Amino acid sequence: MKTRRIALIAALSVVSLPAPSPIAAAPKEPNITGVWDNYTKQFTNNDFFGEYVVPNGGPKLREPYASQWKALRAERDAKLKAGTPLVDPSTLCIPEGMPMIMHASFPLQILQTPGQVTVLAEFLSQTRRIYLNRPMLAADDNAPSYYGFSIGHWAGDTLVVTTKGVGEDVKYFDIPHSSEMTITERIRLTGPDLLEDQITMDDPKILLEPYKFTYGYKRKNDYRIMEYYCDRENSLVNVGQDGTVSMKVTQDKGDSQ
Protein backbone atom coordinates (compact mmCIF):
# COMPACT_ATOMS: atom_id res chain seq x y z
CA MET A 1 0.00 0.00 0.00
CA LYS A 2 2.79 2.37 0.92
CA THR A 3 4.55 1.67 -2.40
CA ARG A 4 1.37 2.36 -4.40
CA ARG A 5 0.85 5.67 -2.56
CA ILE A 6 4.41 6.75 -3.31
CA ALA A 7 3.98 5.88 -6.98
CA LEU A 8 0.70 7.80 -7.14
CA ILE A 9 2.31 10.89 -5.57
CA ALA A 10 5.22 10.65 -8.01
CA ALA A 11 2.84 10.43 -10.97
CA LEU A 12 0.89 13.45 -9.82
CA SER A 13 4.08 15.43 -9.30
CA VAL A 14 5.04 15.19 -12.98
CA VAL A 15 1.68 16.41 -14.26
CA SER A 16 2.47 19.66 -16.11
CA LEU A 17 0.67 22.70 -14.72
CA PRO A 18 -0.62 25.48 -16.99
CA ALA A 19 2.10 28.00 -17.75
CA PRO A 20 1.52 31.40 -16.12
CA SER A 21 0.29 34.09 -18.46
CA PRO A 22 3.17 36.27 -19.63
CA ILE A 23 3.23 39.73 -18.11
CA ALA A 24 2.75 42.30 -20.82
CA ALA A 25 5.74 44.57 -21.12
CA ALA A 26 5.08 48.23 -20.46
CA PRO A 27 4.91 50.18 -23.71
CA LYS A 28 8.16 51.95 -24.47
CA GLU A 29 7.96 55.71 -24.33
CA PRO A 30 8.85 57.51 -27.56
CA ASN A 31 12.25 59.18 -27.50
CA ILE A 32 11.84 62.92 -27.98
CA THR A 33 15.36 63.84 -26.88
CA GLY A 34 17.11 66.02 -29.41
CA VAL A 35 17.43 69.49 -30.89
CA TRP A 36 14.25 70.72 -32.57
CA ASP A 37 13.54 73.63 -34.90
CA ASN A 38 10.04 75.08 -35.31
CA TYR A 39 9.25 74.98 -39.02
CA THR A 40 5.68 76.27 -38.64
CA LYS A 41 6.36 79.74 -37.23
CA GLN A 42 5.66 82.56 -39.66
CA PHE A 43 7.43 85.91 -39.88
CA THR A 44 5.94 89.11 -41.27
CA ASN A 45 9.13 90.22 -43.04
CA ASN A 46 12.87 89.62 -43.21
CA ASP A 47 13.95 92.97 -41.80
CA PHE A 48 15.87 93.29 -38.52
CA PHE A 49 12.65 94.53 -36.95
CA GLY A 50 9.89 92.06 -37.70
CA GLU A 51 6.94 90.41 -36.07
CA TYR A 52 5.84 86.81 -35.87
CA VAL A 53 2.35 85.97 -37.07
CA VAL A 54 -0.14 85.22 -34.28
CA PRO A 55 -1.30 81.59 -34.67
CA ASN A 56 -4.81 81.18 -36.04
CA GLY A 57 -5.42 84.91 -35.93
CA GLY A 58 -5.44 85.01 -32.15
CA PRO A 59 -7.97 84.00 -29.49
CA LYS A 60 -11.62 84.89 -28.96
CA LEU A 61 -11.49 87.20 -25.97
CA ARG A 62 -14.17 88.59 -23.71
CA GLU A 63 -14.70 92.32 -23.57
CA PRO A 64 -13.07 94.66 -22.81
CA TYR A 65 -10.01 92.44 -23.40
CA ALA A 66 -10.88 91.81 -27.06
CA SER A 67 -10.99 95.51 -27.98
CA GLN A 68 -7.89 96.30 -25.96
CA TRP A 69 -5.88 93.46 -27.53
CA LYS A 70 -6.94 94.34 -31.08
CA ALA A 71 -6.01 97.98 -30.50
CA LEU A 72 -2.57 97.02 -29.18
CA ARG A 73 -1.92 94.65 -32.10
CA ALA A 74 -3.01 97.35 -34.56
CA GLU A 75 -0.63 99.82 -32.92
CA ARG A 76 2.18 97.26 -33.13
CA ASP A 77 1.54 96.73 -36.84
CA ALA A 78 1.41 100.46 -37.55
CA LYS A 79 4.60 101.19 -35.62
CA LEU A 80 6.36 98.30 -37.33
CA LYS A 81 5.44 99.57 -40.78
CA ALA A 82 6.64 103.04 -39.79
CA GLY A 83 10.02 101.60 -38.81
CA THR A 84 9.57 102.40 -35.12
CA PRO A 85 8.36 99.11 -33.59
CA LEU A 86 7.03 98.90 -30.06
CA VAL A 87 9.22 97.33 -27.43
CA ASP A 88 8.53 93.70 -26.49
CA PRO A 89 9.84 91.39 -23.74
CA SER A 90 12.65 89.95 -25.87
CA THR A 91 13.98 93.46 -26.59
CA LEU A 92 14.19 93.97 -22.84
CA CYS A 93 16.00 90.63 -22.37
CA ILE A 94 13.02 89.24 -20.42
CA PRO A 95 12.37 85.46 -20.61
CA GLU A 96 9.61 84.50 -23.01
CA GLY A 97 7.73 82.28 -20.55
CA MET A 98 4.93 79.89 -21.43
CA PRO A 99 3.78 79.15 -24.02
CA MET A 100 6.08 81.48 -26.00
CA ILE A 101 9.17 79.40 -25.23
CA MET A 102 7.63 76.60 -27.31
CA HIS A 103 7.39 79.01 -30.25
CA ALA A 104 11.15 78.44 -30.50
CA SER A 105 12.46 81.62 -32.12
CA PHE A 106 15.75 79.73 -32.06
CA PRO A 107 16.03 75.91 -31.76
CA LEU A 108 15.01 74.01 -28.63
CA GLN A 109 16.82 71.10 -27.03
CA ILE A 110 14.63 68.52 -25.27
CA LEU A 111 16.19 66.19 -22.69
CA GLN A 112 14.07 63.19 -21.72
CA THR A 113 15.22 61.65 -18.43
CA PRO A 114 13.52 59.49 -15.77
CA GLY A 115 10.87 61.58 -14.04
CA GLN A 116 11.46 64.75 -16.03
CA VAL A 117 11.48 66.31 -19.48
CA THR A 118 13.61 69.44 -19.74
CA VAL A 119 13.24 72.05 -22.47
CA LEU A 120 16.29 74.20 -23.15
CA ALA A 121 15.77 77.18 -25.43
CA GLU A 122 18.76 78.68 -27.19
CA PHE A 123 17.10 82.12 -27.17
CA LEU A 124 18.05 83.76 -23.86
CA SER A 125 19.31 80.35 -22.59
CA GLN A 126 15.91 79.61 -21.05
CA THR A 127 15.08 76.43 -19.10
CA ARG A 128 11.68 74.81 -18.64
CA ARG A 129 11.03 71.66 -16.58
CA ILE A 130 8.17 69.19 -16.97
CA TYR A 131 7.79 66.85 -13.98
CA LEU A 132 6.42 63.43 -14.90
CA ASN A 133 3.77 61.56 -12.90
CA ARG A 134 3.62 64.22 -10.22
CA PRO A 135 0.56 65.98 -8.79
CA MET A 136 -0.13 69.60 -9.64
CA LEU A 137 0.86 72.08 -6.97
CA ALA A 138 -1.91 73.68 -4.95
CA ALA A 139 -2.63 77.23 -6.07
CA ASP A 140 -1.21 78.69 -2.83
CA ASP A 141 2.04 76.80 -3.36
CA ASN A 142 2.40 77.68 -7.04
CA ALA A 143 4.03 81.10 -7.07
CA PRO A 144 3.56 82.95 -10.39
CA SER A 145 6.55 82.49 -12.69
CA TYR A 146 7.58 82.77 -16.32
CA TYR A 147 6.98 79.11 -17.15
CA GLY A 148 4.54 78.10 -14.43
CA PHE A 149 4.60 74.60 -12.93
CA SER A 150 4.31 71.81 -15.49
CA ILE A 151 3.39 68.18 -14.89
CA GLY A 152 3.15 65.48 -17.53
CA HIS A 153 2.39 61.84 -18.20
CA TRP A 154 2.58 59.54 -21.17
CA ALA A 155 -0.73 58.50 -22.73
CA GLY A 156 0.39 55.99 -25.31
CA ASP A 157 2.68 57.79 -27.73
CA THR A 158 1.68 61.27 -26.49
CA LEU A 159 3.17 63.31 -23.67
CA VAL A 160 0.27 65.16 -22.05
CA VAL A 161 1.44 68.24 -20.14
CA THR A 162 -0.53 70.58 -17.87
CA THR A 163 0.87 73.95 -16.85
CA LYS A 164 -0.50 76.35 -14.24
CA GLY A 165 0.90 79.35 -12.43
CA VAL A 166 2.13 81.47 -15.36
CA GLY A 167 2.41 85.07 -14.15
CA GLU A 168 -0.23 87.44 -15.46
CA ASP A 169 2.47 89.78 -16.77
CA VAL A 170 3.87 86.96 -18.95
CA LYS A 171 1.93 87.29 -22.19
CA TYR A 172 1.89 85.31 -25.41
CA PHE A 173 1.59 87.80 -28.29
CA ASP A 174 0.22 90.39 -25.82
CA ILE A 175 -2.77 88.13 -25.01
CA PRO A 176 -4.05 88.83 -21.49
CA HIS A 177 -4.79 86.03 -19.07
CA SER A 178 -5.79 85.51 -15.46
CA SER A 179 -4.01 83.64 -12.67
CA GLU A 180 -6.36 80.72 -13.36
CA MET A 181 -5.13 80.05 -16.89
CA THR A 182 -4.34 76.41 -17.68
CA ILE A 183 -2.15 75.39 -20.61
CA THR A 184 -2.46 71.85 -21.93
CA GLU A 185 -0.02 70.33 -24.40
CA ARG A 186 -0.11 67.10 -26.35
CA ILE A 187 3.42 66.40 -27.58
CA ARG A 188 4.06 63.49 -29.93
CA LEU A 189 6.31 62.29 -32.71
CA THR A 190 4.63 62.41 -36.11
CA GLY A 191 7.60 60.93 -37.97
CA PRO A 192 11.19 59.78 -37.36
CA ASP A 193 12.42 63.38 -37.09
CA LEU A 194 9.17 65.30 -36.70
CA LEU A 195 7.57 66.49 -33.46
CA GLU A 196 4.19 68.12 -32.85
CA ASP A 197 2.97 70.18 -29.90
CA GLN A 198 -0.79 70.78 -29.75
CA ILE A 199 -1.28 73.67 -27.32
CA THR A 200 -4.54 74.73 -25.66
CA MET A 201 -4.85 77.83 -23.49
CA ASP A 202 -7.94 77.71 -21.29
CA ASP A 203 -8.99 80.72 -19.22
CA PRO A 204 -12.78 81.21 -18.90
CA LYS A 205 -12.34 84.57 -17.14
CA ILE A 206 -10.63 86.04 -20.21
CA LEU A 207 -11.39 83.75 -23.15
CA LEU A 208 -14.76 83.03 -24.72
CA GLU A 209 -13.42 79.61 -25.72
CA PRO A 210 -10.10 77.76 -25.38
CA TYR A 211 -7.40 79.07 -27.70
CA LYS A 212 -5.79 76.25 -29.68
CA PHE A 213 -2.80 76.14 -32.01
CA THR A 214 -0.14 73.65 -33.04
CA TYR A 215 3.61 73.91 -33.53
CA GLY A 216 5.63 71.49 -35.65
CA TYR A 217 9.35 70.86 -35.23
CA LYS A 218 12.07 69.15 -37.26
CA ARG A 219 14.92 67.36 -35.54
CA LYS A 220 18.34 68.98 -36.16
CA ASN A 221 20.86 66.31 -35.23
CA ASP A 222 23.82 68.33 -36.48
CA TYR A 223 22.94 71.52 -34.58
CA ARG A 224 24.65 72.45 -31.32
CA ILE A 225 22.76 74.76 -28.98
CA MET A 226 24.78 77.91 -28.35
CA GLU A 227 24.85 80.19 -25.34
CA TYR A 228 22.61 83.21 -25.91
CA TYR A 229 23.29 85.94 -23.40
CA CYS A 230 21.22 89.11 -23.62
CA ASP A 231 22.93 92.19 -22.20
CA ARG A 232 20.36 94.94 -21.87
CA GLU A 233 23.01 97.56 -21.07
CA ASN A 234 24.91 96.78 -24.28
CA SER A 235 21.98 96.01 -26.50
CA LEU A 236 21.92 96.75 -30.24
CA VAL A 237 18.77 98.81 -29.81
CA ASN A 238 17.52 101.84 -27.94
CA VAL A 239 14.12 101.94 -26.25
CA GLY A 240 12.53 105.38 -26.37
CA GLN A 241 10.34 106.93 -23.69
CA ASP A 242 7.36 106.36 -25.99
CA GLY A 243 8.01 102.61 -26.00
CA THR A 244 9.38 102.44 -29.54
CA VAL A 245 12.62 100.74 -30.53
CA SER A 246 15.40 101.99 -32.79
CA MET A 247 18.82 100.73 -33.80
CA LYS A 248 21.59 102.01 -31.58
CA VAL A 249 24.21 104.19 -33.32
CA THR A 250 27.56 103.05 -32.00
CA GLN A 251 29.56 105.91 -33.44
CA ASP A 252 28.44 109.39 -34.39
CA LYS A 253 29.86 111.43 -37.25
CA GLY A 254 32.18 113.43 -35.02
CA ASP A 255 33.89 110.29 -33.73
CA SER A 256 34.32 108.89 -37.22
CA GLN A 257 36.29 111.88 -38.53
TORKOL-4160 file (C-alpha; in steps of 0.2 Angstrom, whole numbers, padded with zeros to 4 digits, m for minus):
257
<pt num="1" X="0000" Y="0000" Z="0000"/>
<pt num="2" X="0014" Y="0012" Z="0005"/>
<pt num="3" X="0023" Y="0008" Z="m0012"/>
<pt num="4" X="0007" Y="0012" Z="m0022"/>
<pt num="5" X="0004" Y="0028" Z="m0013"/>
<pt num="6" X="0022" Y="0034" Z="m0017"/>
<pt num="7" X="0020" Y="0029" Z="m0035"/>
<pt num="8" X="0004" Y="0039" Z="m0036"/>
<pt num="9" X="0012" Y="0054" Z="m0028"/>
<pt num="10" X="0026" Y="0053" Z="m0040"/>
<pt num="11" X="0014" Y="0052" Z="m0055"/>
<pt num="12" X="0004" Y="0067" Z="m0049"/>
<pt num="13" X="0020" Y="0077" Z="m0047"/>
<pt num="14" X="0025" Y="0076" Z="m0065"/>
<pt num="15" X="0008" Y="0082" Z="m0071"/>
<pt num="16" X="0012" Y="0098" Z="m0081"/>
<pt num="17" X="0003" Y="0113" Z="m0074"/>
<pt num="18" X="m0003" Y="0127" Z="m0085"/>
<pt num="19" X="0010" Y="0140" Z="m0089"/>
<pt num="20" X="0008" Y="0157" Z="m0081"/>
<pt num="21" X="0001" Y="0170" Z="m0092"/>
<pt num="22" X="0016" Y="0181" Z="m0098"/>
<pt num="23" X="0016" Y="0199" Z="m0091"/>
<pt num="24" X="0014" Y="0212" Z="m0104"/>
<pt num="25" X="0029" Y="0223" Z="m0106"/>
<pt num="26" X="0025" Y="0241" Z="m0102"/>
<pt num="27" X="0025" Y="0251" Z="m0119"/>
<pt num="28" X="0041" Y="0260" Z="m0122"/>
<pt num="29" X="0040" Y="0279" Z="m0122"/>
<pt num="30" X="0044" Y="0288" Z="m0138"/>
<pt num="31" X="0061" Y="0296" Z="m0138"/>
<pt num="32" X="0059" Y="0315" Z="m0140"/>
<pt num="33" X="0077" Y="0319" Z="m0134"/>
<pt num="34" X="0086" Y="0330" Z="m0147"/>
<pt num="35" X="0087" Y="0347" Z="m0154"/>
<pt num="36" X="0071" Y="0354" Z="m0163"/>
<pt num="37" X="0068" Y="0368" Z="m0174"/>
<pt num="38" X="0050" Y="0375" Z="m0177"/>
<pt num="39" X="0046" Y="0375" Z="m0195"/>
<pt num="40" X="0028" Y="0381" Z="m0193"/>
<pt num="41" X="0032" Y="0399" Z="m0186"/>
<pt num="42" X="0028" Y="0413" Z="m0198"/>
<pt num="43" X="0037" Y="0430" Z="m0199"/>
<pt num="44" X="0030" Y="0446" Z="m0206"/>
<pt num="45" X="0046" Y="0451" Z="m0215"/>
<pt num="46" X="0064" Y="0448" Z="m0216"/>
<pt num="47" X="0070" Y="0465" Z="m0209"/>
<pt num="48" X="0079" Y="0466" Z="m0193"/>
<pt num="49" X="0063" Y="0473" Z="m0185"/>
<pt num="50" X="0049" Y="0460" Z="m0189"/>
<pt num="51" X="0035" Y="0452" Z="m0180"/>
<pt num="52" X="0029" Y="0434" Z="m0179"/>
<pt num="53" X="0012" Y="0430" Z="m0185"/>
<pt num="54" X="m0001" Y="0426" Z="m0171"/>
<pt num="55" X="m0006" Y="0408" Z="m0173"/>
<pt num="56" X="m0024" Y="0406" Z="m0180"/>
<pt num="57" X="m0027" Y="0425" Z="m0180"/>
<pt num="58" X="m0027" Y="0425" Z="m0161"/>
<pt num="59" X="m0040" Y="0420" Z="m0147"/>
<pt num="60" X="m0058" Y="0424" Z="m0145"/>
<pt num="61" X="m0057" Y="0436" Z="m0130"/>
<pt num="62" X="m0071" Y="0443" Z="m0119"/>
<pt num="63" X="m0074" Y="0462" Z="m0118"/>
<pt num="64" X="m0065" Y="0473" Z="m0114"/>
<pt num="65" X="m0050" Y="0462" Z="m0117"/>
<pt num="66" X="m0054" Y="0459" Z="m0135"/>
<pt num="67" X="m0055" Y="0478" Z="m0140"/>
<pt num="68" X="m0039" Y="0481" Z="m0130"/>
<pt num="69" X="m0029" Y="0467" Z="m0138"/>
<pt num="70" X="m0035" Y="0472" Z="m0155"/>
<pt num="71" X="m0030" Y="0490" Z="m0152"/>
<pt num="72" X="m0013" Y="0485" Z="m0146"/>
<pt num="73" X="m0010" Y="0473" Z="m0161"/>
<pt num="74" X="m0015" Y="0487" Z="m0173"/>
<pt num="75" X="m0003" Y="0499" Z="m0165"/>
<pt num="76" X="0011" Y="0486" Z="m0166"/>
<pt num="77" X="0008" Y="0484" Z="m0184"/>
<pt num="78" X="0007" Y="0502" Z="m0188"/>
<pt num="79" X="0023" Y="0506" Z="m0178"/>
<pt num="80" X="0032" Y="0491" Z="m0187"/>
<pt num="81" X="0027" Y="0498" Z="m0204"/>
<pt num="82" X="0033" Y="0515" Z="m0199"/>
<pt num="83" X="0050" Y="0508" Z="m0194"/>
<pt num="84" X="0048" Y="0512" Z="m0176"/>
<pt num="85" X="0042" Y="0496" Z="m0168"/>
<pt num="86" X="0035" Y="0495" Z="m0150"/>
<pt num="87" X="0046" Y="0487" Z="m0137"/>
<pt num="88" X="0043" Y="0469" Z="m0132"/>
<pt num="89" X="0049" Y="0457" Z="m0119"/>
<pt num="90" X="0063" Y="0450" Z="m0129"/>
<pt num="91" X="0070" Y="0467" Z="m0133"/>
<pt num="92" X="0071" Y="0470" Z="m0114"/>
<pt num="93" X="0080" Y="0453" Z="m0112"/>
<pt num="94" X="0065" Y="0446" Z="m0102"/>
<pt num="95" X="0062" Y="0427" Z="m0103"/>
<pt num="96" X="0048" Y="0422" Z="m0115"/>
<pt num="97" X="0039" Y="0411" Z="m0103"/>
<pt num="98" X="0025" Y="0399" Z="m0107"/>
<pt num="99" X="0019" Y="0396" Z="m0120"/>
<pt num="100" X="0030" Y="0407" Z="m0130"/>
<pt num="101" X="0046" Y="0397" Z="m0126"/>
<pt num="102" X="0038" Y="0383" Z="m0137"/>
<pt num="103" X="0037" Y="0395" Z="m0151"/>
<pt num="104" X="0056" Y="0392" Z="m0153"/>
<pt num="105" X="0062" Y="0408" Z="m0161"/>
<pt num="106" X="0079" Y="0399" Z="m0160"/>
<pt num="107" X="0080" Y="0380" Z="m0159"/>
<pt num="108" X="0075" Y="0370" Z="m0143"/>
<pt num="109" X="0084" Y="0356" Z="m0135"/>
<pt num="110" X="0073" Y="0343" Z="m0126"/>
<pt num="111" X="0081" Y="0331" Z="m0113"/>
<pt num="112" X="0070" Y="0316" Z="m0109"/>
<pt num="113" X="0076" Y="0308" Z="m0092"/>
<pt num="114" X="0068" Y="0297" Z="m0079"/>
<pt num="115" X="0054" Y="0308" Z="m0070"/>
<pt num="116" X="0057" Y="0324" Z="m0080"/>
<pt num="117" X="0057" Y="0332" Z="m0097"/>
<pt num="118" X="0068" Y="0347" Z="m0099"/>
<pt num="119" X="0066" Y="0360" Z="m0112"/>
<pt num="120" X="0081" Y="0371" Z="m0116"/>
<pt num="121" X="0079" Y="0386" Z="m0127"/>
<pt num="122" X="0094" Y="0393" Z="m0136"/>
<pt num="123" X="0085" Y="0411" Z="m0136"/>
<pt num="124" X="0090" Y="0419" Z="m0119"/>
<pt num="125" X="0097" Y="0402" Z="m0113"/>
<pt num="126" X="0080" Y="0398" Z="m0105"/>
<pt num="127" X="0075" Y="0382" Z="m0096"/>
<pt num="128" X="0058" Y="0374" Z="m0093"/>
<pt num="129" X="0055" Y="0358" Z="m0083"/>
<pt num="130" X="0041" Y="0346" Z="m0085"/>
<pt num="131" X="0039" Y="0334" Z="m0070"/>
<pt num="132" X="0032" Y="0317" Z="m0075"/>
<pt num="133" X="0019" Y="0308" Z="m0065"/>
<pt num="134" X="0018" Y="0321" Z="m0051"/>
<pt num="135" X="0003" Y="0330" Z="m0044"/>
<pt num="136" X="m0001" Y="0348" Z="m0048"/>
<pt num="137" X="0004" Y="0360" Z="m0035"/>
<pt num="138" X="m0010" Y="0368" Z="m0025"/>
<pt num="139" X="m0013" Y="0386" Z="m0030"/>
<pt num="140" X="m0006" Y="0393" Z="m0014"/>
<pt num="141" X="0010" Y="0384" Z="m0017"/>
<pt num="142" X="0012" Y="0388" Z="m0035"/>
<pt num="143" X="0020" Y="0406" Z="m0035"/>
<pt num="144" X="0018" Y="0415" Z="m0052"/>
<pt num="145" X="0033" Y="0412" Z="m0063"/>
<pt num="146" X="0038" Y="0414" Z="m0082"/>
<pt num="147" X="0035" Y="0396" Z="m0086"/>
<pt num="148" X="0023" Y="0390" Z="m0072"/>
<pt num="149" X="0023" Y="0373" Z="m0065"/>
<pt num="150" X="0022" Y="0359" Z="m0077"/>
<pt num="151" X="0017" Y="0341" Z="m0074"/>
<pt num="152" X="0016" Y="0327" Z="m0088"/>
<pt num="153" X="0012" Y="0309" Z="m0091"/>
<pt num="154" X="0013" Y="0298" Z="m0106"/>
<pt num="155" X="m0004" Y="0293" Z="m0114"/>
<pt num="156" X="0002" Y="0280" Z="m0127"/>
<pt num="157" X="0013" Y="0289" Z="m0139"/>
<pt num="158" X="0008" Y="0306" Z="m0132"/>
<pt num="159" X="0016" Y="0317" Z="m0118"/>
<pt num="160" X="0001" Y="0326" Z="m0110"/>
<pt num="161" X="0007" Y="0341" Z="m0101"/>
<pt num="162" X="m0003" Y="0353" Z="m0089"/>
<pt num="163" X="0004" Y="0370" Z="m0084"/>
<pt num="164" X="m0002" Y="0382" Z="m0071"/>
<pt num="165" X="0005" Y="0397" Z="m0062"/>
<pt num="166" X="0011" Y="0407" Z="m0077"/>
<pt num="167" X="0012" Y="0425" Z="m0071"/>
<pt num="168" X="m0001" Y="0437" Z="m0077"/>
<pt num="169" X="0012" Y="0449" Z="m0084"/>
<pt num="170" X="0019" Y="0435" Z="m0095"/>
<pt num="171" X="0010" Y="0436" Z="m0111"/>
<pt num="172" X="0009" Y="0427" Z="m0127"/>
<pt num="173" X="0008" Y="0439" Z="m0141"/>
<pt num="174" X="0001" Y="0452" Z="m0129"/>
<pt num="175" X="m0014" Y="0441" Z="m0125"/>
<pt num="176" X="m0020" Y="0444" Z="m0107"/>
<pt num="177" X="m0024" Y="0430" Z="m0095"/>
<pt num="178" X="m0029" Y="0428" Z="m0077"/>
<pt num="179" X="m0020" Y="0418" Z="m0063"/>
<pt num="180" X="m0032" Y="0404" Z="m0067"/>
<pt num="181" X="m0026" Y="0400" Z="m0084"/>
<pt num="182" X="m0022" Y="0382" Z="m0088"/>
<pt num="183" X="m0011" Y="0377" Z="m0103"/>
<pt num="184" X="m0012" Y="0359" Z="m0110"/>
<pt num="185" X="0000" Y="0352" Z="m0122"/>
<pt num="186" X="m0001" Y="0335" Z="m0132"/>
<pt num="187" X="0017" Y="0332" Z="m0138"/>
<pt num="188" X="0020" Y="0317" Z="m0150"/>
<pt num="189" X="0032" Y="0311" Z="m0164"/>
<pt num="190" X="0023" Y="0312" Z="m0181"/>
<pt num="191" X="0038" Y="0305" Z="m0190"/>
<pt num="192" X="0056" Y="0299" Z="m0187"/>
<pt num="193" X="0062" Y="0317" Z="m0185"/>
<pt num="194" X="0046" Y="0326" Z="m0183"/>
<pt num="195" X="0038" Y="0332" Z="m0167"/>
<pt num="196" X="0021" Y="0341" Z="m0164"/>
<pt num="197" X="0015" Y="0351" Z="m0150"/>
<pt num="198" X="m0004" Y="0354" Z="m0149"/>
<pt num="199" X="m0006" Y="0368" Z="m0137"/>
<pt num="200" X="m0023" Y="0374" Z="m0128"/>
<pt num="201" X="m0024" Y="0389" Z="m0117"/>
<pt num="202" X="m0040" Y="0389" Z="m0106"/>
<pt num="203" X="m0045" Y="0404" Z="m0096"/>
<pt num="204" X="m0064" Y="0406" Z="m0094"/>
<pt num="205" X="m0062" Y="0423" Z="m0086"/>
<pt num="206" X="m0053" Y="0430" Z="m0101"/>
<pt num="207" X="m0057" Y="0419" Z="m0116"/>
<pt num="208" X="m0074" Y="0415" Z="m0124"/>
<pt num="209" X="m0067" Y="0398" Z="m0129"/>
<pt num="210" X="m0050" Y="0389" Z="m0127"/>
<pt num="211" X="m0037" Y="0395" Z="m0138"/>
<pt num="212" X="m0029" Y="0381" Z="m0148"/>
<pt num="213" X="m0014" Y="0381" Z="m0160"/>
<pt num="214" X="m0001" Y="0368" Z="m0165"/>
<pt num="215" X="0018" Y="0370" Z="m0168"/>
<pt num="216" X="0028" Y="0357" Z="m0178"/>
<pt num="217" X="0047" Y="0354" Z="m0176"/>
<pt num="218" X="0060" Y="0346" Z="m0186"/>
<pt num="219" X="0075" Y="0337" Z="m0178"/>
<pt num="220" X="0092" Y="0345" Z="m0181"/>
<pt num="221" X="0104" Y="0332" Z="m0176"/>
<pt num="222" X="0119" Y="0342" Z="m0182"/>
<pt num="223" X="0115" Y="0358" Z="m0173"/>
<pt num="224" X="0123" Y="0362" Z="m0157"/>
<pt num="225" X="0114" Y="0374" Z="m0145"/>
<pt num="226" X="0124" Y="0390" Z="m0142"/>
<pt num="227" X="0124" Y="0401" Z="m0127"/>
<pt num="228" X="0113" Y="0416" Z="m0130"/>
<pt num="229" X="0116" Y="0430" Z="m0117"/>
<pt num="230" X="0106" Y="0446" Z="m0118"/>
<pt num="231" X="0115" Y="0461" Z="m0111"/>
<pt num="232" X="0102" Y="0475" Z="m0109"/>
<pt num="233" X="0115" Y="0488" Z="m0105"/>
<pt num="234" X="0125" Y="0484" Z="m0121"/>
<pt num="235" X="0110" Y="0480" Z="m0133"/>
<pt num="236" X="0110" Y="0484" Z="m0151"/>
<pt num="237" X="0094" Y="0494" Z="m0149"/>
<pt num="238" X="0088" Y="0509" Z="m0140"/>
<pt num="239" X="0071" Y="0510" Z="m0131"/>
<pt num="240" X="0063" Y="0527" Z="m0132"/>
<pt num="241" X="0052" Y="0535" Z="m0118"/>
<pt num="242" X="0037" Y="0532" Z="m0130"/>
<pt num="243" X="0040" Y="0513" Z="m0130"/>
<pt num="244" X="0047" Y="0512" Z="m0148"/>
<pt num="245" X="0063" Y="0504" Z="m0153"/>
<pt num="246" X="0077" Y="0510" Z="m0164"/>
<pt num="247" X="0094" Y="0504" Z="m0169"/>
<pt num="248" X="0108" Y="0510" Z="m0158"/>
<pt num="249" X="0121" Y="0521" Z="m0167"/>
<pt num="250" X="0138" Y="0515" Z="m0160"/>
<pt num="251" X="0148" Y="0530" Z="m0167"/>
<pt num="252" X="0142" Y="0547" Z="m0172"/>
<pt num="253" X="0149" Y="0557" Z="m0186"/>
<pt num="254" X="0161" Y="0567" Z="m0175"/>
<pt num="255" X="0169" Y="0551" Z="m0169"/>
<pt num="256" X="0172" Y="0544" Z="m0186"/>
<pt num="257" X="0181" Y="0559" Z="m0193"/>
